[in-house]
Structures are given as structure tokens and as C-alpha cells.
Amino acid sequence: MDHPPTGPSAPATTGRTRLDSYVDRYAARTAGMTASEIRALFAVASRPEVVSLAGGMPNISGLPLDVVGGAIADLVANQGPVALQYSSGQGDPTLREQICEVMALEGINAHPDDVVVTVGSQQAVDLVTRIFCDPGDVVICEAPSYVGALGVFKAFQCQVVHAEMDADGLVPDALRQAIAATRAAGKTIKFLYTIPNFHNPAGVTMTAARRAEILDICRSEDVLVLEDNPYGLLGFDSEPMRALRADDAEGVIYLGSFSKTFSPGLRVGWALAPHAVREKLVLAQESATLCPPAFNQMAVSAYLQAHDWKGQIKQLREMYRERRDAMVEALGDFMPAACRWNVPHGGFFVWMTLPPGIDAKAMLPRAVTARVAYVPGTAFFADGFGSGSLRLSFCYPTPERIREGVRRLAGVLEEEMELRATFGAKPPQGEHPLPRSGYDGPGTDLS
């Protein structure tokens, strides 16, 4: 029979049973480590009877799996001893050269020596935060912002200060105010975190004029920019926009990923950083993982060499545009007139504002019962706001499933509105003002 441990190494106990006997031993920063609202939805949203408009899973059904399989088979047969071995902490040199070719599509002139390959761009956010931020430091983020980045900042005990967005992206005056207020409070700003293209979750894209102004502000205020750009090549109507990093090599750290344009399962992303920062990122990478997986990197490299990846991205753009159109059409057909949403020009997401008095988080269990899932807006704010909004993802379901999911969601929303009207419930408190401009009618274009 097994016996509980005793002696100095035994977990602390009290007179009553604890759910976690180690609760008194964890580092203080673990208080910021909580499951995201998206991850909590996965178990439900993955059921086949549920139409998931929640997760931002890329649709890889259109990938040439025969080409991918052949490239990987050749990799194992011809370079197996290298691909299955430890590798450089900075990443495979050939892949870093190819990454520079990818970034050139957005006007970036980069050298492979300044690229650090990471385990997805999510790890790149973690590494940048790890080397720059002490507990209590401030990261300025758009409102709303990517839930995965907010989780990283919270885990490192950073304070997130939100700055408002509108139809053109991050509002310059809001950024100025956030910087001034933070410094007036005696706090240290470590960087601005921004997703300029087809924003997750808001769907908006920062205009060229707005990009120049944001860069000017950050230069004059000596604020580093962390540009996260997983969706930049997935625009529906135009060529890729010029990256922030293309116009400021020293003041911008650029993050990219192959998760949206090739395979999320291989977990290959990268950071392009100024030379001194690059060195720190490599050291942080080596302490975290020793090295990113060589096999995954070489598999991506082999795919890029063996296939017309630019043509493949064009096909992905057309597929996602079809799904975007299906969602926007369904929203117009089914949603109550008081709802507002944007029409994104790329990426995966639509941001919808609900009628006054409707709480997206409180409504979610009823939506799941009706076999449709979404992500409440509160997941994308560090300050508790966003209860009157939600994120809808159109990237994974078929157009037919998207339409059915929107129909189900509209039915749930109409029932919720009837309940609110019957019982006179008060609107949810603490709704964020973002974004103001552009929500003048159903289907208003915010991007």
C-alpha cells in the first residue's frame, strides 16, 4: 500500500483536505497563471454537434498533404541524422534565410543572423517578455488584445494598460494618453504590443498613415514596439501591407509564424530583433528549451523548397474570404438590428457588439446548449471590460456550418433580449468604449 510522504519534504497540510497541497509553495507569479476562456471552451466546442465559432484554428484541409508527406519522407531519408538531433538555439540557418524571404513580402529587409526561430510566435512573446519585463512593469496593449499575449504578460506579473482602437487601428491620442498616464504614475513602460494586420480579436487593420504616426510617437517617447503579425499575408483584397518593422529596424521587434500559412501543429515561429536583443533572445531560448525542434524547422524548410508556398497562400486567402463572406451574410440575415460587427479584410475574426444589456459571458452557457460556441469579449481585456462584445471565428467551419452557427446564435440572442426586456435587467457594468467609430449600423466596416 502506498503511504503519503512524511518528513521535511512532505507537502504542508492543514486540518482539512486541500485541493492543492502545494499551494503555499508556488512562486508568486503563478497567481497570474490561469486558463484562458478559449481553452476552457475547447472540450465543448470540439463536439461534432456544436458549431464552433470560437477557436481560431487554421483550416489545413487545402494543404497539399502529398507534397508535405513527400518532403518529410525525403527529409528523414536524406537528412535524418541532422533533423533528429539537437540543433542551434537560434534556429536552422536555411530556414532563417527563407524567413527573410517571407518577411520581404511586407517590405522588411532583414539578415538571417537577426532571426531567432521559436516554438510558435507564442513562445516569442514569452521570450521577449522574459528578457524585458520585471514584476510591475507596464505593457501597453490595444483594447481588445490577443488573449495568449495577455496571459504571458499576466504570468510575468506585468501590468497591462489598454489603449483604444477604432476603424483605423490603434488610436494615436489614446497611445499618447496611455504613455503619459503611466509615466505620471511613476511606472515603467517596457513596450507597446500591437497586432497591426487583421487584428485578433478585433479584425481591424492599422492604416498606413496610422502606422507612421504610431511609430513617430514610440520613437519620440522611447517606447519599444512588439509587432505581432501572424495574419499579415492573409489579406483578402490587396497585397500585404508594409510592416512597422520595415520602417524602424531598431525600435521594432517583429514576430511571425507559419501556423496560419502552413501548419500550426509544427509550432514554428520567429522573432526578428535588433542585434543586441537577438543575443538575449537566443540565451532565453536556450534556457527555456535548449533549442527549438530541428525536425519541425527542417520540415517547414523542406515544404518551402518543394512547394509553391506563395500560390498556396493565395488559395488560403480565397478560402478564408469565402468563409468571411458567409459569416457576414449570415450576420446580416439573422442578427437583431441592434447588433454591430465589422467586415474584416483578412485574417480569421469578426468582432461583434451586442445590444445594450446583453452580457456575452453570461449568455455563453445558453449558446452552448443551443450547440454554438463563441468567445466572450472579456477574454481579450486585462481590466474586466468587454462583456458586451464577442469574437466570432470564420476560419475553420465550412460556409454552411458558419451560416447554421450564426442562425443558432441569433436565436439565443433573441431569447436573451426577450428575457432582459421581461425582467428589466441592467446593462453589464464596465463596458469598454472600444471601438467607437464605425459601429453606426449592422455590418459596418471597421477595417
C-alpha positions in Angstrom: 0.0 0.0 0.0 1.2 3.5 -0.8 1.6 5.9 2.0 1.7 9.7 2.0 5.1 11.2 2.2 6.3 12.3 5.6 9.2 14.4 6.9 10.6 17.7 5.7 9.8 17.1 2.1 6.1 16.3 2.7 3.6 18.8 1.4 2.2 21.2 4.0 -1.2 20.1 5.4 -3.9 21.6 7.5 -6.7 20.1 9.5 -8.9 19.9 6.4 -8.3 18.5 3.0 -6.8 20.8 0.4 -7.4 20.6 -3.3 -3.8 21.5 -3.9 -1.3 20.6 -1.1 1.4 22.6 -2.7 -0.5 25.9 -2.8 1.8 27.5 -0.2 5.0 26.7 -2.2 4.3 28.1 -5.6 6.1 31.3 -6.8 4.0 34.5 -6.5 3.9 34.8 -10.3 1.7 31.6 -10.6 -1.2 33.7 -9.3 -1.3 35.1 -12.8 -1.4 31.8 -14.5 -5.0 31.0 -15.3 -6.7 29.1 -18.1 -7.9 31.3 -20.9 -11.6 31.4 -21.7 -10.8 30.0 -25.1 -9.0 26.9 -23.8 -11.9 26.3 -21.4 -14.2 26.1 -24.4 -12.2 23.5 -26.3 -13.8 20.4 -24.7 -17.3 21.6 -25.6 -16.5 23.3 -28.9 -14.8 20.2 -30.3 -18.0 18.1 -30.0 -19.3 17.4 -33.6 -22.8 18.6 -32.8 -21.5 22.1 -31.7 -20.8 24.7 -34.4 -17.6 26.3 -33.1 -17.2 30.0 -34.0 -14.8 30.2 -31.1 -11.3 28.9 -31.8 -9.0 30.4 -34.4 -7.9 27.1 -35.8 -6.4 27.4 -39.3 -8.2 25.2 -41.9 -5.4 23.0 -43.3 -7.7 20.8 -45.4 -6.5 22.6 -48.5 -2.8 21.8 -47.9 -1.2 19.5 -50.4 -0.6 16.7 -47.9 1.0 14.5 -50.6 3.7 17.2 -51.2 4.1 17.7 -47.4 4.4 13.9 -46.8 6.9 13.5 -49.6 9.0 16.4 -48.4 9.1 15.0 -44.9 9.9 11.5 -46.2 12.8 12.9 -48.1 13.9 14.8 -45.1 14.0 11.7 -42.9 15.7 9.6 -45.6 18.3 12.1 -46.6 18.9 14.3 -43.6 17.5 12.2 -40.7 20.7 12.2 -38.6 20.6 16.1 -38.6 16.8 16.5 -38.4 16.5 14.2 -35.4 19.4 15.7 -33.5 19.8 18.8 -31.2 20.2 22.0 -33.2 21.2 25.6 -32.7 19.4 27.7 -30.1 18.9 30.4 -32.8 17.3 28.0 -35.3 18.1 26.3 -38.6 20.2 28.7 -40.9 18.4 27.7 -44.1 15.0 28.3 -42.5 16.2 31.7 -41.2 17.1 32.7 -44.8 13.7 31.6 -46.0 12.0 33.5 -43.2 13.7 36.6 -44.5 12.2 35.9 -48.0 8.8 35.7 -46.4 9.2 39.0 -44.5 10.4 40.7 -47.7 6.8 40.5 -48.9 5.9 43.1 -46.2 8.8 45.4 -47.1 11.2 44.1 -44.4 14.9 44.0 -45.3 16.4 41.6 -42.8 19.5 39.5 -42.3 19.2 35.8 -41.2 21.5 36.5 -38.3 18.9 38.7 -36.7 16.2 36.0 -36.8 15.5 33.7 -33.9 13.3 30.7 -34.6 10.8 29.9 -31.8 8.2 27.3 -30.9 5.4 29.3 -32.5 5.2 33.1 -32.2 3.6 32.5 -28.8 7.0 31.5 -27.4 8.4 34.6 -29.0 6.0 36.7 -27.0 7.1 34.8 -23.9 10.8 35.2 -24.6 10.5 39.0 -25.3 8.6 39.5 -22.1 11.1 37.3 -20.2 14.1 39.4 -21.2 12.4 42.9 -20.8 9.9 42.8 -18.0 10.2 42.8 -14.2 7.1 42.5 -12.0 5.1 45.7 -12.1 6.4 46.9 -15.4 3.8 48.1 -17.9 3.0 46.7 -21.3 0.7 48.9 -23.4 -1.8 46.8 -25.5 -4.6 47.6 -27.8 -8.1 47.2 -26.4 -9.1 44.4 -27.0 -5.9 42.4 -27.4 -4.8 38.8 -28.1 -5.7 36.5 -25.2 -2.4 34.5 -25.4 -0.3 37.6 -25.1 -2.3 38.9 -22.2 -1.8 35.5 -20.5 2.0 35.9 -20.9 2.1 39.4 -19.5 0.0 38.3 -16.5 2.2 35.3 -15.8 5.2 37.6 -15.7 3.4 40.0 -13.3 3.2 42.8 -15.8 0.6 45.5 -15.7 -1.4 45.8 -18.9 -2.5 49.3 -19.9 -5.1 49.3 -22.7 -5.2 51.9 -25.4 -8.3 52.4 -27.5 -8.7 51.3 -31.1 -11.0 52.4 -33.9 -11.6 51.5 -37.5 -8.1 52.5 -38.4 -6.4 50.6 -35.6 -4.7 51.9 -32.5 -5.7 55.5 -31.8 -2.6 57.7 -31.6 -4.1 60.1 -29.0 -5.1 57.0 -26.9 -1.5 55.8 -27.1 -0.2 59.2 -26.0 -2.6 59.3 -23.1 -1.6 55.8 -22.0 2.1 56.7 -22.1 1.6 60.0 -20.2 -0.7 58.5 -17.6 1.6 55.5 -17.0 4.7 57.7 -16.5 2.8 60.2 -14.3 2.0 57.2 -12.1 5.7 56.5 -11.8 5.6 53.2 -13.7 8.0 51.9 -16.4 6.8 51.1 -19.9 8.7 48.2 -21.4 6.9 48.0 -24.8 3.8 48.5 -26.9 2.3 45.2 -28.0 0.3 45.6 -31.3 -1.3 43.4 -34.0 -1.5 45.8 -36.9 -2.9 43.4 -39.5 -6.4 41.7 -39.3 -6.3 42.1 -35.6 -7.1 39.2 -33.2 -9.8 39.7 -32.0 -11.0 43.0 -33.4 -10.4 42.2 -37.1 -9.3 45.8 -37.9 -6.2 46.7 -39.8 -3.9 49.7 -39.0 -3.8 52.1 -41.9 -0.5 53.2 -43.5 -0.9 56.8 -42.1 -1.7 55.5 -38.7 1.4 53.2 -38.7 3.6 56.1 -39.4 2.1 58.1 -36.6 2.3 55.3 -34.1 6.0 54.8 -35.0 6.7 58.5 -34.6 5.1 58.5 -31.1 7.0 55.5 -30.0 10.3 57.0 -31.3 9.7 60.3 -29.5 8.7 58.6 -26.3 11.4 55.9 -26.5 8.9 53.1 -26.4 9.8 49.7 -27.9 7.3 48.2 -30.3 6.5 44.5 -30.3 4.8 43.8 -33.7 2.9 40.5 -33.7 1.9 39.6 -37.3 0.6 36.1 -37.8 -2.1 37.1 -40.3 -0.3 39.6 -42.5 -0.2 37.5 -45.6 -3.8 36.5 -45.4 -5.5 39.7 -46.7 -8.5 39.2 -49.0 -8.5 42.3 -51.2 -4.9 43.6 -51.5 -1.2 42.8 -51.3 0.4 42.6 -47.8 0.8 46.0 -46.1 4.2 47.3 -45.2 5.2 46.1 -41.7 6.1 48.5 -38.9 9.5 46.8 -38.8 10.1 47.8 -42.4 10.3 51.4 -41.3 12.1 51.0 -38.0 14.8 48.3 -37.7 15.9 49.4 -34.2 12.7 50.3 -32.5 10.6 47.3 -33.5 10.7 43.6 -32.7 8.8 41.7 -35.3 7.1 38.3 -34.6 5.9 35.9 -37.3 4.6 32.4 -37.6 4.0 29.6 -40.0 1.0 28.4 -38.0 -1.6 30.4 -40.1 0.1 29.9 -43.6 1.3 26.3 -43.2 0.8 24.2 -40.1 0.0 25.1 -36.5 0.9 21.6 -35.4 4.6 22.1 -36.2 4.8 25.1 -33.9 7.4 27.1 -35.9 7.5 30.9 -35.4 10.2 33.5 -35.2 11.3 36.9 -33.8 13.3 39.5 -35.8 15.1 41.7 -33.4 17.9 44.3 -33.2 21.2 42.6 -32.9 21.7 43.1 -29.1 18.2 41.9 -28.4 18.7 38.9 -30.6 21.6 37.8 -28.4 19.4 37.9 -25.3 16.6 36.1 -27.1 18.9 33.2 -28.0 20.1 32.9 -24.4 16.5 32.9 -23.2 15.6 30.3 -25.8 18.5 28.1 -24.7 17.4 28.3 -21.1 13.8 27.6 -21.9 14.1 24.8 -24.5 17.8 24.4 -25.2 16.8 24.6 -28.9 13.7 24.7 -31.0 12.9 21.3 -32.6 15.2 20.8 -35.5 12.9 18.3 -37.3 9.9 20.8 -37.3 12.1 23.6 -38.6 13.6 21.4 -41.4 10.1 20.1 -42.3 8.9 23.7 -42.8 12.0 24.5 -44.8 11.5 21.4 -47.0 7.9 22.4 -47.6 9.0 25.9 -48.6 11.6 24.4 -51.0 9.3 21.8 -52.5 6.1 23.7 -53.0 4.7 26.9 -54.4 4.0 28.4 -51.0 3.1 31.7 -52.4 0.4 30.1 -54.5 -0.7 28.1 -51.5 -1.2 31.3 -49.5 -3.3 32.7 -52.4 -5.5 29.6 -52.2 -5.8 30.1 -48.4 -6.8 33.7 -48.9 -9.6 32.7 -51.3 -10.8 30.0 -48.9 -10.9 32.4 -45.9 -12.5 35.1 -47.9 -15.4 32.7 -48.9 -15.9 31.9 -45.2 -15.7 35.6 -44.2 -18.4 36.4 -46.8 -20.6 33.5 -45.5 -20.3 34.9 -41.9 -21.0 38.5 -42.8 -24.0 37.5 -45.0 -25.4 35.3 -42.2 -25.0 38.0 -39.6 -26.9 40.4 -41.8 -29.7 37.8 -42.4 -30.1 36.6 -38.8 -28.8 39.0 -36.2 -31.1 41.5 -34.4 -30.8 45.1 -35.7 -29.2 46.4 -32.6 -26.0 44.2 -33.1 -22.9 45.7 -34.7 -20.0 44.0 -36.4 -17.0 44.7 -38.6 -16.2 43.3 -42.0 -12.5 42.3 -41.9 -10.3 42.5 -45.0 -8.3 39.5 -43.9 -7.4 37.1 -41.1 -9.9 35.0 -39.1 -12.1 37.1 -36.9 -15.2 39.3 -36.7 -15.8 41.4 -33.6 -19.4 41.9 -32.7 -21.0 44.3 -30.2 -24.3 43.1 -28.6 -27.4 45.1 -27.9 -27.4 47.1 -24.6 -28.0 44.9 -21.6 -26.7 41.6 -23.0 -23.7 40.0 -21.3 -21.7 37.8 -23.7 -20.1 35.7 -20.9 -23.4 35.1 -19.1 -25.1 34.1 -22.4 -22.4 31.6 -23.3 -23.8 28.5 -21.4 -27.2 29.0 -23.2 -25.4 29.3 -26.5 -23.5 26.0 -25.9 -26.8 24.4 -25.0 -28.0 25.6 -28.4 -24.9 23.9 -29.9 -23.0 27.0 -30.9 -19.8 28.5 -29.3 -18.1 31.8 -29.4 -15.5 33.7 -27.2 -16.8 36.4 -24.9 -15.2 39.8 -25.2 -13.9 39.7 -21.6 -11.2 37.2 -22.7 -9.5 40.0 -24.6 -9.2 42.6 -21.9 -6.9 42.7 -18.9 -9.3 45.0 -17.0 -12.6 43.1 -16.9 -14.2 45.0 -19.8 -15.7 43.6 -23.0 -18.8 41.9 -21.5 -21.0 43.4 -24.2 -18.9 42.1 -27.1 -17.8 38.7 -28.5 -15.4 37.3 -31.1 -16.6 35.1 -33.9 -14.1 33.0 -35.9 -14.8 32.1 -39.5 -11.6 30.3 -40.4 -12.4 26.6 -39.6 -16.1 25.8 -40.3 -17.5 25.3 -43.8 -19.6 28.2 -45.1 -22.7 26.0 -44.5 -21.7 25.4 -40.9 -20.9 29.1 -40.4 -24.4 30.0 -41.5 -26.0 27.5 -39.3 -23.9 28.6 -36.3 -24.9 32.2 -36.8 -28.5 31.2 -37.1 -28.3 29.3 -33.8 -26.5 32.2 -32.1 -29.1 34.7 -33.3 -31.8 32.6 -31.8 -30.1 32.5 -28.4 -29.5 36.3 -28.6 -33.2 37.0 -29.4 -34.3 34.8 -26.4 -31.8 36.7 -24.2 -33.2 40.0 -25.3 -36.7 38.9 -24.5 -35.6 37.8 -21.0 -33.9 41.2 -20.5 -37.0 43.0 -21.6 -39.2 40.9 -19.4 -37.2 41.3 -16.2 -35.7 44.7 -16.8 -32.1 43.6 -16.2 -29.5 46.4 -16.0 -26.8 46.5 -18.7 -23.5 44.9 -17.8 -21.1 47.2 -16.0 -17.7 48.2 -17.1 -18.1 48.1 -20.8 -15.0 49.3 -22.7 -15.5 52.2 -25.1 -13.6 50.4 -27.9 -14.2 50.8 -30.7 -16.3 53.9 -31.1 -16.1 54.9 -34.7 -17.5 52.5 -37.3 -20.3 51.0 -35.3 -23.1 53.0 -36.9 -25.1 50.2 -38.2 -25.2 46.4 -38.8 -22.2 45.2 -40.7 -20.3 48.4 -40.5 -16.8 48.0 -41.9 -14.2 48.6 -39.2 -11.2 47.5 -41.1 
